[in-house]
């Protein structure tokens, strides 16, 4: 309800109590909320990042804990009998590359909210995990195919990375099919920048003769 000839006040009635707001306070309140959200988006992800020594050897866990909000990673998965120790994208053969990208804004907000409602307990985030976009590249006998960007769910308890119809065990790096959990091979993390360069080379526009 609005009842002021000068239009300076807003009156709201919720059925029990009348609330009066001076319109000049609207920009101030809005700015305060935006400032609070900005500060949280900068500081809270770093504090709420899981950094427990128990997960130190898990896939994609680094010196400062779980893969960070703004970090990217390349994961190579191959149909193999045992884990390999490659330091670059294979030049031939068949394999799948997962390009885990930086987290979306709303994914970050969800983690911050989870951190707050669990009383600032980062260990609870190990169970909740987080989601981030992943670009999938499939290589079959040396022929590259650029797949869609899908959503991956990463958690530390259980220690899994779920991408589409596959799951990666973060403890032993096994690559599992999502339907029956059978082993499809093994996965490993590759150097990021060299791998991105190798991917880009595969999709360069063809030069006209």
N, C-alpha and C positions, 0 to 999 in steps of 0.2 A: 504494500500500500504506500502511495506517495502522497504526502499532504503538507506541502510547504510551497508558498507562493514564490519564494526565491529559488526553489529547486536545489537547496544546499544540503538537505538531509533526506535520507531514505528511511522509511519506517517498515519494519518487517514484523509480522505476527505469526508465531508458530503454534498458536492454539492455547498457549499458557502465558507467554511472556512477550511483551513488545520490545523490540530491539531497535535502537536508533543509531544510525551510522552517518557520520559526516562524510560527504563525498570526497573531501580533500584528503581523507586518510586512505582512500582506495589505492592510489599509486604507491604510497609508502608501504602498505601491507603487501602489495603485489611484489614490490622490489625486495622486501625482506624475505619473502618465500623463495624468490628466484636466487637471491644471494645464498640462502641456506642450502638450496639444492645444488648450487655450483660448488660450494665448499665441500659438501658431502661427496659429490661425484669425483672430486680431486683427491680427498684424503681418505675416505672410508674404504675404497677398494684395496688400497695398499695395506691398511690395518687389518681388514677382514680377510686378506689372502691367507690361505692355509699354509703354514710353514711348520710342519711337525716332522721331527727326525724319523719317525716311524715310516714315513712315506718317501724318504730321501732317494730310494732306488727305483721308484716307480717311473714308468714312461712319462715323459714331459714334465717331470718335477725337476727343478733346477736348484741352484744354490740358495735362492730366496723363496723356495717353496713351489706351490702349484703354478703352472704356466700363468703369467700375469695377464691382466685385463687387456692391455694394449699390445701384447706379444703375439707373434705369429709363429707357426711351426709347419714343417713338412714331414710327413710320416710316410715311409715306404712300406708297403705290404706285398709279400710274395708268397706264392704257393711253393713252399720249401719244407723239407723234413726237419730242418733246424734253423735257428736264428743265424743270420749273416752279420757281417760287420762292415758294411759298405760305407764309404765316405763321400759318395756322389750318386747321382741318378744313373741307373744302369744304361749302357749304350744300346742294349738289345734285350730281347726276351719279352716275357709277359709279367706285368705287375700293376699295382694300383698305387697312385700317389694321392694323399690327402693333404690339401693345403688348409690348415686350420687358421682362420683369420681372426682379426681383433673382434672383441665382443661388441655387440650392439649396445646402444644406450640403454634400452629397456632391460636387457640382460644384466647390465651393471646395476641398475636400480633394484632389480629383483634380489640380487646378492646383498646389496646394502640393507634392504628391508629385512631379509632373512637374518642378517647379522644382528640387527637391532632387536628383533623380536625374540632372539635366542640369548638375550642378555650379553651381547658382545662376545659370544663363544665361537671362535673361528673353527673349533673342532666340529661343530654341528654342520658347517659348510662342507666338510668332507663327505657327509652323508647326502646332503642336498645337491651338491655339485653345482655345475653351471652349464649353460648352453652357449654355443657360438656357431657362426656360419662356417661351412667347410666346402671348398671347391674340390671336386673329385675328377681325377684324370685316370683313365683306364688305358693301358698299353697292352696290346695283344700281338705277339710276334713282331714287335717293333713298330706297330702301327698305333699312333696316338689318337685318343678320342677324348674330347673335352666334355665332361658331364655337367650336370646342373649343380648349383650351389644348394646344399642341403644343410640341415641343422644337426649338430653333434651334441651329445650330452656327455659331459666329463664328470666323473665322481671318483673319490678316493676310497670310499667305503659303501658299496663294493668298488674294487679297483678296476673300473671299466671305462672305455670310451665307446659309446654307441653311435654308429654312423649308418643310417639307412638300415639295410638288412644284415649288417655285419657288426661284430663287437670285438674290440681289442682288449685283451687282458693286460692291464698295466703292470702286473707283477712279472709275468714270464714272457710278455710280448707276443702271446699267441693271437692269431687272427682267426676269429670264430664266425661261423654262419649264424645269423640271427634266428633261423627257424628251429634248428635242432642242436645248436651249440657245437657242432663238429668242427674240427680244426681245418682251416683253409690255408694255413701257413703261419708265417711269422712277420712281425713288423719291427721297424726301427726308426729312430729320428735321424733326419739328414740335416747337414748344414743348410741354413735357410737361404742365404743370398745366392750361393752357387746353384742351389736347386731351383730357385725362382728364375735364374738366368737360363738354366737348361730347359725349363718349361717354356719360357718365352721364345726361345730359338725354334721350338717345334711349331709355333703358331705365327711365325713371321709371314707377312703377306708375300705371295709369290711375285717374283720379279718378272716383268714383261721382257721378252727376248728383244 
